[in-house]
Amino acid sequence: MASVPSIKLRDGNSIPQLGLGVWQVDPNITARVVTDAIEAGYRSIDTAEGYNNEQGVGDAIKRTSVPRSELFITSKLRNGGHARDLALASFDATMKALGLEQLDMFLIHWPVPSQGKYVEAWKTLVELKTQGRIRSIGVSNFNQDHLERIIGETGEAPVVNQIELHPRFQQRDKRAFHKQHDIVIESWSPLGSGRMLDDPTIAQIAKKHGKSAAQTIIHWHLQEGLIVIPKSTHKERIVENFDVFGFELDADDMAKIKGLDQSRGRVGSDPATASFLF
Ligand code: A2P
């Protein structure tokens, strides 16, 4: 079975560079999907309160013979739970659903700037980490101004920022700031929610290496030094998406993929304005 590189985080913990994302996985099949992934060799699973499938992730964790210490479980605080008391209650509910004593990573799901409470949420995550209930804390969908604000007000930077990132939306303007603060970028919708899979440039590069489009894109994320969490509900695709080691994209391939970047290539919501509560 392939060994997945791990990324050392600033807080001393390590996260597998490749994991399974379960956004949009039906709660009724989540336990099966996560079990398939663990059997395929995945050790990192990314869920969220807002996905309503933490219970399924928890069932798969209970079911597996893989020791807890080998798994890396991430969840995310719901948007309506930024106030301290709500965040604490939401976190307790997450831990109950997952059946865990300690969470590997907890992220603020969206900053929801219009709500004005993400600093309070961040302080609560810092508190939970200090208590030992979470090993690593981070954020998701934070722009530079949101990051600057939480760092400025607490002196504590997140170790990870999970943002939309794929060949059509490469977020290159964000990379320098993250590097400067040692914040690792984790790519969500790494396949562009599947929309990158029929791209002709990707198809050409995939053919050259004898790989599928999905494998080529996932490998591109790894080669870019990003953490990547592709989603699939199909066992054969879950296996395929993990078989992404043992080849290298050359400079020409990387240049061609760089050329696919579009400033308006986003498939999800804009974090500056997203205000949905869940
Ligand atoms: P499915 O879950 O039906 O397999 P992203 O990770 O960017 O959000 O993309 C997920 C989308 O890509 C889902 O629609 C998923 O469909 C599809 N997908 C994931 N892996 C593969 C693959 N190896 N081949 C084809 N489609 C895939």
Boltz pocket constraint, residues with backbone or C-beta under 6 A from the ligand:
constraints:
  - pocket:
      binder: B
      contacts: [[A, 21], [A, 188], [A, 189], [A, 190], [A, 191], [A, 192], [A, 193], [A, 194], [A, 195], [A, 197], [A, 212], [A, 214], [A, 215], [A, 229], [A, 230], [A, 231], [A, 232], [A, 233], [A, 234], [A, 237], [A, 238], [A, 240], [A, 241]]
      max_distance: 6.0
